[in-house]
């Protein structure tokens, strides 16, 4: 089992796809990291040697990417700032509504949660 930046990488996946389990690394940056570390892209995680895992660890430390905890903290502080200055985006975050202008009359179920049925009022 290989552990990088506090994340256990899945054993059976190719190294490029396994690196995407780290928050802040997508497929493109994973391929660049592998290229810098001089590891074959077809290598599976369980086939990594200790030298290769050390090279990956050093490459991740030397990149200027924000990863895992630092990135989550950075994003959380940005959202907190929006809430504190009481801007439109902050209000939308606070009320668990879509932030970027999507419609909410229909859809937006993943952001708003499960439907809550409101009973009809008798006349």
Secondary structure, DSSP 8 states (H G I E B T S, - for coil): --EETTEE--TTSBHHHHHTTSTT--HHHHHHHHHHHT--TT-BGGG--HHHHHHHHHHHHHS----HHHHHHHHHHHHHHHHHTT-HHHHHHHTT--SSS---SS--HHHH-S---------
